Amino acid sequence: MTVLAIAEHRRGELRDVSFELATVGRELADATDGDLHLAVIGGEVAEFADRLDREGVDVVHTVDEGEEFNHDVYVQAVTALYDEVEPDTLLMPNSVNGLDYAPAVANRLSLPLVTDAIDIERDGVLSVTREKYGSKVETVVEVDADRAAVTVRPGEWPPAEGTNGAEIRAFDAEIDESAVRSTVTGFQEVGGGDVDISEADVLVSVGRGIEEEENIALVEALADTLDATLSSSRPIVDNGWLPKNRQVGQSGKVVTPDVYIAIGISGAVQHVAGMKGAETIVAINTDPNAPIYDLADYGIVDDLFDVVPALIEAFGGEPPEI
Ligand SMILES: Cc1cc2nc3c(=O)[nH]c(=O)nc-3n(C[C@H](O)[C@H](O)[C@H](O)COP(=O)(O)OP(=O)(O)OC[C@H]3O[C@@H](n4cnc5c(N)ncnc54)[C@H](O)[C@@H]3O)c2cc1C
């Protein structure tokens, strides 16, 4: 059986989910001794194809159409590729872009679509695991069809590594320009700023324990000292203290850094939904019973206003006056 996965890029960079799709795609292909085809549409496709040639990838298709994501182009290109490759499973990212074109593609191809997969298995039948009720419940959807489309949640699989020698095929999707009704004029991150916290290796995250907007400078100084990226829980964004693109969680971003430092964050289920995939979690919280300690690898049960300045100094920085 064949798996076709669609890579994602933004502003000239392949996104991590592209390599994660290669991992889950390989797992699925292995289950049936099948092939894994990866495709990249638009941008520097030749360069992207070289990077996508990771372990387990059999073929990389390049579709040289446009620079950035365009709904109409992607729908046509993915549909044409599907007809060419005839996969049993079509994988797309469960990202803003993926959720934009995946339903349209599934509709055109009359494929069942399962979104936001956190696990996928094919043991005779395709089973897709999803989360419900703010990550409290997992459900397994068994797909009653031979072929299906699935969007894959970013950060749930490790990225495929190595290099491989996959076949690279340029594919002419024969885009019907008259059906391209949208034009991409630029890219603007929601909430302003260029920072994409979902791509950060180290996140210093601030929660309501910080008390006042002015105090965020303290946590910002720790992030600077560690060469890390600043993120937050939702109340900080709701208060207008940080822009929306910094919010971690169910209604924010899913992050998978190597290190996540949660400062004055209780660990509510909606927050945890966004950061539980972090490799190492460090929590600083005065409350030893805070739920964040249920998943933290390291905990400092103390006042952040004592701990954070001490950490800044320990790492060679200078704590700001607050
Ligand atoms: C539909 C829906 C979607 C949501 N989506 C999100 C989301 O995407 N992301 C998100 O984060 N939340 C989300 N929430 C909100 C979520 O339920 C919580 O309200 C929120 O995560 C709490 O943020 P917090 O941990 O910063 O604050 P709190 O829960 O108030 O926790 C503050 C913590 O700081 C500690 N603290 C206080 N003072 C200090 C000190 N001096 N030193 C050290 N520790 C201290 C306290 O002990 C406490 O544990 C959502 C809610 C709903 C209903």
The ligand as an SDF file (V2000), in Angstrom:
LIG
                    3D

 53 58  0  0  0  0  0  0  0  0999 V2000
  -11.9700   26.7760   25.5410 C   0  0  0  0  0  0  0  0  0  0  0  0
  -10.7510   27.1540   26.3400 C   0  0  0  0  0  0  0  0  0  0  0  0
   -9.5340   27.2130   25.7050 C   0  0  0  0  0  0  0  0  0  0  0  0
   -8.3900   27.5560   26.4320 C   0  0  0  0  0  0  0  0  0  0  0  0
   -7.1830   27.5910   25.7750 N   0  0  0  0  0  0  0  0  0  0  0  0
   -6.0650   27.8380   26.5030 C   0  0  0  0  0  0  0  0  0  0  0  0
   -4.7930   27.8370   25.8750 C   0  0  0  0  0  0  0  0  0  0  0  0
   -4.6530   27.6550   24.6640 O   0  0  0  0  0  0  0  0  0  0  0  0
   -3.7110   28.0690   26.6370 N   0  0  0  0  0  0  0  0  0  0  0  0
   -3.7890   28.2990   28.0010 C   0  0  0  0  0  0  0  0  0  0  0  0
   -2.7400   28.4870   28.6290 O   0  0  0  0  0  0  0  0  0  0  0  0
   -4.9880   28.3220   28.6010 N   0  0  0  0  0  0  0  0  0  0  0  0
   -6.1170   28.1170   27.8950 C   0  0  0  0  0  0  0  0  0  0  0  0
   -7.3150   28.1730   28.5120 N   0  0  0  0  0  0  0  0  0  0  0  0
   -7.3680   28.6820   29.9130 C   0  0  0  0  0  0  0  0  0  0  0  0
   -7.0340   27.6170   30.9380 C   0  0  0  0  0  0  0  0  0  0  0  0
   -8.2110   26.9270   31.3120 O   0  0  0  0  0  0  0  0  0  0  0  0
   -6.4150   28.2670   32.2030 C   0  0  0  0  0  0  0  0  0  0  0  0
   -7.2930   29.2600   32.6990 O   0  0  0  0  0  0  0  0  0  0  0  0
   -5.0500   28.9040   31.9690 C   0  0  0  0  0  0  0  0  0  0  0  0
   -4.1910   28.0090   31.3010 O   0  0  0  0  0  0  0  0  0  0  0  0
   -4.4360   29.3010   33.2970 C   0  0  0  0  0  0  0  0  0  0  0  0
   -3.2680   30.0290   33.0480 O   0  0  0  0  0  0  0  0  0  0  0  0
   -2.1350   30.1230   34.1520 P   0  0  0  0  0  0  0  0  0  0  0  0
   -1.6320   28.7680   34.4660 O   0  0  0  0  0  0  0  0  0  0  0  0
   -1.1540   31.1350   33.6740 O   0  0  0  0  0  0  0  0  0  0  0  0
   -2.8920   30.7900   35.3920 O   0  0  0  0  0  0  0  0  0  0  0  0
   -3.4050   30.1520   36.7430 P   0  0  0  0  0  0  0  0  0  0  0  0
   -4.1940   28.9240   36.5380 O   0  0  0  0  0  0  0  0  0  0  0  0
   -4.0280   31.2720   37.4990 O   0  0  0  0  0  0  0  0  0  0  0  0
   -2.0620   29.7100   37.4710 O   0  0  0  0  0  0  0  0  0  0  0  0
   -1.1150   30.5880   37.9850 C   0  0  0  0  0  0  0  0  0  0  0  0
   -0.0960   29.7550   38.7460 C   0  0  0  0  0  0  0  0  0  0  0  0
    0.9450   30.5890   39.2000 O   0  0  0  0  0  0  0  0  0  0  0  0
    1.3470   30.1490   40.4880 C   0  0  0  0  0  0  0  0  0  0  0  0
    1.9460   31.2940   41.1530 N   0  0  0  0  0  0  0  0  0  0  0  0
    1.3240   32.4110   41.6370 C   0  0  0  0  0  0  0  0  0  0  0  0
    2.2320   33.2630   42.1530 N   0  0  0  0  0  0  0  0  0  0  0  0
    3.4420   32.6770   41.9820 C   0  0  0  0  0  0  0  0  0  0  0  0
    4.7760   33.0670   42.3190 C   0  0  0  0  0  0  0  0  0  0  0  0
    5.0360   34.2480   42.9040 N   0  0  0  0  0  0  0  0  0  0  0  0
    5.7820   32.2240   42.0100 N   0  0  0  0  0  0  0  0  0  0  0  0
    5.5410   31.0220   41.4180 C   0  0  0  0  0  0  0  0  0  0  0  0
    4.2970   30.6130   41.0940 N   0  0  0  0  0  0  0  0  0  0  0  0
    3.2660   31.4270   41.3680 C   0  0  0  0  0  0  0  0  0  0  0  0
    0.0780   29.6620   41.1310 C   0  0  0  0  0  0  0  0  0  0  0  0
    0.3780   28.7300   42.1530 O   0  0  0  0  0  0  0  0  0  0  0  0
   -0.6730   29.0450   39.9760 C   0  0  0  0  0  0  0  0  0  0  0  0
   -0.4090   27.6600   39.8670 O   0  0  0  0  0  0  0  0  0  0  0  0
   -8.4780   27.8430   27.8180 C   0  0  0  0  0  0  0  0  0  0  0  0
   -9.7230   27.7650   28.4500 C   0  0  0  0  0  0  0  0  0  0  0  0
  -10.8320   27.4340   27.7240 C   0  0  0  0  0  0  0  0  0  0  0  0
  -12.1520   27.3540   28.4390 C   0  0  0  0  0  0  0  0  0  0  0  0
  1  2  1  0
  2  3  1  0
  2 52  2  0
  3  4  2  0
  4  5  1  0
  4 50  1  0
  5  6  2  0
  6  7  1  0
  6 13  1  0
  7  8  2  0
  7  9  1  0
  9 10  1  0
 10 11  2  0
 10 12  1  0
 12 13  2  0
 13 14  1  0
 14 15  1  0
 14 50  1  0
 15 16  1  0
 16 17  1  0
 16 18  1  0
 18 19  1  0
 18 20  1  0
 20 21  1  0
 20 22  1  0
 22 23  1  0
 23 24  1  0
 24 25  2  0
 24 26  1  0
 24 27  1  0
 27 28  1  0
 28 29  2  0
 28 30  1  0
 28 31  1  0
 31 32  1  0
 32 33  1  0
 33 34  1  0
 33 48  1  0
 34 35  1  0
 35 36  1  0
 35 46  1  0
 36 37  1  0
 36 45  1  0
 37 38  2  0
 38 39  1  0
 39 40  1  0
 39 45  2  0
 40 41  1  0
 40 42  2  0
 42 43  1  0
 43 44  2  0
 44 45  1  0
 46 47  1  0
 46 48  1  0
 48 49  1  0
 50 51  2  0
 51 52  1  0
 52 53  1  0
M  END
$$$$
